[in-house]
Amino acid sequence: MTEFLLAAAAFVVALVALGMVRILRGPGNVDRMMATQLLGSGGTAAVLLAGIATGEGAVTDVALTLALLAAFASFAFVKAQSMSTPPADQPQADRDA
């Protein structure tokens, strides 16, 4: 069972590595943010799988930290995007000025 869990963790890490490519070469900011969310979720899953496989109980703190960082990164992205774009109910002429 340990080998299976470690193989699953390695598979998740490989998928997260593919997500890193999207972060570096993504066509837009939203694509990069979604890849960052994948990094947080996949990193959490990989750490938990490896922790269960090795019997380490302290890795849950690391996994929770990764999950919180991903949530805060998402919040910061949405906040920055909302500050840089005008409200949708504002007329077009006012947006261009």
N, C-alpha and C positions, 0 to 999 in steps of 0.2 A: 504494500500500500504506500510505503514511503517513496518508492521509485515513481509511482504514478503521480503522487502529489508534487514531487519535485519536477517531473516532466511537465505537468500542467502549469507550474509556476514559470518554467522556462518558456513555454509556449506563450504565456501572457506577456512575459518580458519581451519576447520577439515581436509581438503585436504592438507593444508600447514603443519599441524601437522604430517600427514603421510609422507610428504616430509622430515620432520626432522628425522624420523626414517632412511630414506635413507642416510641422511647426516652422521648420527652417525654410521651406519652399512653398508654403501655402499661398493660394492666389489672393486671399483676403484675410482681414483681421478676424472675421467670424470663424473661418475655417481654422485659423491658428488657435483660437480660443477653444473650439471643440476638440482639437487635438490635445490641448492642455488639459481639458477635462478627462480625456482618455488616459493621459499620463497619470493623473491623480487617481482615477478609478482602477486602472490597470496596476499601478504601483501598489495600491492598497491590497488588491487581490493577490498579487504576487508575494507580497510580504506576509500576508496571512497564510497563504498556501505553504510557503517555506517554513513559517513558524509552526504550523501544525505538523508538517513532515518531520521537523527536527525536534519537536517537543519543547521549544522555547516559548515561555509564556509572556516574556517581556516585549515581544515584537508587536503586540497589539497597540502599545503606545505609539510606535513608529507608524503603524497603519492608520491610527486615528489622526495623527499629525498630518500625514499625507492627505487624508480625506478633508481635513479642515483647511489645509492650504489650497486645495483645489476649489473648495467652496468660496474661500475668500478671494481667490483669483477671479472666479466667475463674477462675484459681486463687484469687484473693482473694475472689471471690464465693462459691465453693464452701466456702472456709474459714470465711467469715462465717456462711453458712447452717448449717454443721455445728456451729458454736459456739452458735447461737441455738435449735436444736431438740434435744430430749432424744433419747437413743438409742431405737431402735425396740423393743429387747428389754426396756425398762423398763416395768413394769406401769402401767396407766392411772391408778391412784390416786396413784402416786408422781409422775406427770407433772403432775397438777393441783395438787399441794402446793407 
